[in-house]
């Protein structure tokens, strides 16, 4: 049994012992440090990813603030919409409001001949409620009613307005003036549901 290796194997054994000792030194003194550094590198990568996401959100802040302001201002516009939730209820309420306006703003000669709800055939962003109205009234009173409809809340829009003046007879000089002829007025009043 030989304790000292041969010279030819001595170099190989020395290199092997050096590698084993370096490996032991690394495992005892440096491995925990390297592992910790790798963990720190992973955490730094995660934090950088979060930072990039936060910076992207922060860059969108002015756009998001303007959208928030629009949403808040649109909530102020809620009074412009009809309060009812269904078409039939809204059409009945609109007809009632129109009748009240004609009664309070017009004189005794102003009268509503007919009111008829009309469903919209065109799909819009908001559900449209339309009432077709036919009435007889003089021009001054009708202008007051029209102004009240278009300037009040909820918002009512008047369109497809047709005014027909009834025919009058010629009056000879000195004869009493006949009462003013009433106008035959037809129009659509529209409002929107939320």
C-alpha positions as CSV (number, residue, x, y, z in Angstrom):
1,X,0.0,0.0,0.0
2,X,1.4,3.2,-1.1
3,X,0.5,6.5,0.8
4,X,2.2,8.9,-1.5
5,X,0.8,8.6,-5.0
6,X,3.0,8.1,-8.0
7,X,4.4,11.2,-9.7
8,X,2.3,10.7,-12.7
9,X,-0.9,10.6,-10.7
10,X,0.3,13.4,-8.4
11,X,-0.6,16.2,-10.7
12,X,-4.1,14.8,-11.3
13,X,-4.6,14.2,-7.6
14,X,-3.5,17.7,-6.8
15,X,-5.8,19.3,-9.3
16,X,-8.6,17.1,-8.0
17,X,-7.9,18.1,-4.4
18,X,-7.8,21.7,-5.4
19,X,-11.1,21.5,-7.2
20,X,-12.7,19.7,-4.2
21,X,-11.3,22.3,-1.7
22,X,-12.5,25.2,-3.9
23,X,-15.9,23.6,-4.1
24,X,-16.0,23.1,-0.3
25,X,-14.9,26.7,0.2
26,X,-17.6,27.9,-2.3
27,X,-20.3,25.9,-0.6
28,X,-19.4,26.9,2.9
29,X,-18.7,30.6,2.4
30,X,-20.1,31.9,-0.9
31,X,-23.0,29.8,-2.0
32,X,-25.5,31.5,0.4
33,X,-24.3,34.9,-0.8
34,X,-24.7,33.9,-4.5
35,X,-28.2,32.5,-3.9
36,X,-29.2,35.7,-2.0
37,X,-27.9,37.8,-4.8
38,X,-30.0,35.8,-7.3
39,X,-33.1,36.3,-5.2
40,X,-32.4,40.0,-5.0
41,X,-32.0,40.1,-8.7
42,X,-35.5,38.4,-9.1
43,X,-37.0,40.9,-6.7
44,X,-35.4,43.8,-8.5
45,X,-36.9,42.5,-11.8
46,X,-40.3,42.2,-10.2
47,X,-40.1,45.7,-8.8
48,X,-39.0,47.1,-12.1
49,X,-42.0,45.4,-13.8
50,X,-44.3,47.0,-11.2
51,X,-42.6,50.3,-11.7
52,X,-43.1,50.2,-15.4
53,X,-46.8,49.4,-14.9
54,X,-47.2,52.2,-12.4
55,X,-45.5,54.6,-14.8
56,X,-47.8,53.5,-17.6
57,X,-50.8,54.2,-15.3
58,X,-49.4,57.5,-14.2
59,X,-48.9,58.5,-17.8
60,X,-52.6,57.9,-18.4
61,X,-53.6,60.0,-15.5
62,X,-54.5,63.2,-17.4
63,X,-56.7,61.1,-19.8
64,X,-58.4,59.3,-17.0
65,X,-59.0,62.6,-15.1
66,X,-60.6,64.1,-18.1
67,X,-62.8,61.0,-18.5
68,X,-63.7,61.2,-14.8
69,X,-64.7,64.9,-15.3
70,X,-66.9,63.9,-18.2
71,X,-68.6,61.2,-16.2
72,X,-69.2,63.6,-13.3
73,X,-70.5,66.3,-15.7
74,X,-72.8,63.7,-17.4
75,X,-74.3,62.9,-14.0
76,X,-75.3,66.5,-13.8
77,X,-77.1,66.0,-17.1
78,X,-79.3,63.3,-15.6
79,X,-82.1,65.8,-15.2
80,X,-82.3,66.1,-19.0
81,X,-83.5,62.5,-19.3
82,X,-87.1,61.4,-18.8
83,X,-87.5,59.9,-15.3
84,X,-89.7,57.0,-16.3
85,X,-88.0,53.7,-17.2
86,X,-90.4,52.3,-19.9
87,X,-91.6,53.8,-23.2
88,X,-95.3,53.7,-22.4
89,X,-94.9,55.3,-19.0
90,X,-92.7,58.0,-20.5
91,X,-95.1,58.7,-23.4
92,X,-98.0,59.0,-21.0
93,X,-96.0,61.4,-18.7
94,X,-94.9,63.5,-21.7
95,X,-98.5,63.7,-22.9
96,X,-99.6,64.8,-19.5
97,X,-96.8,67.5,-19.3
98,X,-97.8,68.8,-22.7
99,X,-101.4,69.0,-21.7
100,X,-100.5,70.9,-18.5
101,X,-98.3,73.4,-20.4
102,X,-101.1,74.1,-22.9
103,X,-103.6,74.5,-20.1
104,X,-101.4,76.9,-18.1
105,X,-99.7,78.9,-20.8
106,X,-102.4,79.0,-23.4
107,X,-105.7,80.8,-23.3
108,X,-109.1,79.1,-23.4
109,X,-109.0,78.8,-27.2
110,X,-105.8,76.7,-27.1
111,X,-106.7,73.0,-27.2
112,X,-105.0,69.7,-27.9
113,X,-106.8,67.8,-30.6
114,X,-104.8,64.6,-30.3
115,X,-101.7,63.1,-28.7
116,X,-100.3,59.8,-30.0
117,X,-97.1,58.0,-28.9
118,X,-94.8,57.0,-31.7
119,X,-92.1,54.3,-31.3
120,X,-88.8,55.1,-33.0
121,X,-87.7,52.6,-35.7
122,X,-84.1,53.8,-35.6
123,X,-81.8,52.4,-33.0
124,X,-80.1,55.2,-31.1
125,X,-77.7,55.5,-28.2
126,X,-80.6,56.3,-25.8
127,X,-84.1,55.1,-26.2
128,X,-86.2,57.8,-27.8
129,X,-89.8,58.5,-26.8
130,X,-91.9,60.6,-29.3
131,X,-95.4,61.9,-29.0
132,X,-97.2,63.2,-32.1
133,X,-99.3,66.2,-31.1
134,X,-102.0,68.0,-33.0
135,X,-103.5,71.2,-31.5
136,X,-105.3,74.4,-32.3
137,X,-104.0,77.6,-30.8
138,X,-103.1,81.2,-31.7
139,X,-99.5,82.0,-32.5
140,X,-98.6,83.9,-29.3
141,X,-99.8,81.2,-27.0
142,X,-98.2,78.5,-29.1
143,X,-94.8,80.3,-28.9
144,X,-95.0,80.3,-25.1
145,X,-95.9,76.6,-25.0
146,X,-93.1,75.8,-27.5
147,X,-90.5,77.8,-25.5
148,X,-91.6,76.0,-22.2
149,X,-91.2,72.6,-23.9
150,X,-87.8,73.2,-25.3
151,X,-86.3,75.1,-22.3
152,X,-87.6,72.9,-19.5
153,X,-86.3,69.8,-17.8
154,X,-86.5,67.0,-18.7
155,X,-85.4,68.1,-22.1
156,X,-88.1,67.8,-24.8
157,X,-87.3,68.4,-28.4
158,X,-89.8,69.6,-30.9
159,X,-89.4,68.6,-34.6
160,X,-91.5,68.0,-37.7
161,X,-93.5,71.2,-37.0
162,X,-96.3,72.0,-39.4
163,X,-98.4,75.1,-38.9
164,X,-101.5,75.6,-41.1
165,X,-103.4,78.8,-41.0
166,X,-107.1,78.4,-41.6
167,X,-108.6,80.5,-44.4
168,X,-110.2,83.8,-43.5
169,X,-112.8,85.7,-45.4
170,X,-112.3,89.2,-46.6
171,X,-113.9,91.8,-44.4
172,X,-115.4,94.9,-45.9
173,X,-114.5,98.3,-44.5
174,X,-116.4,99.3,-41.4
175,X,-117.4,95.7,-40.6
176,X,-116.3,94.4,-37.2
177,X,-113.0,92.3,-37.3
178,X,-113.6,88.6,-36.8
179,X,-111.8,86.9,-34.0
180,X,-108.3,85.8,-34.9
181,X,-108.3,82.4,-36.6
182,X,-106.6,79.6,-34.7
183,X,-103.7,77.8,-36.2
184,X,-103.8,74.1,-36.9
185,X,-100.4,73.0,-35.4
186,X,-98.9,69.5,-35.8
187,X,-95.5,68.5,-34.4
188,X,-93.6,65.7,-32.7
189,X,-92.2,66.1,-29.2
190,X,-89.3,63.8,-28.3
191,X,-87.5,62.9,-25.1
192,X,-84.9,60.3,-24.1
193,X,-84.9,57.6,-21.5
194,X,-81.6,56.8,-19.6
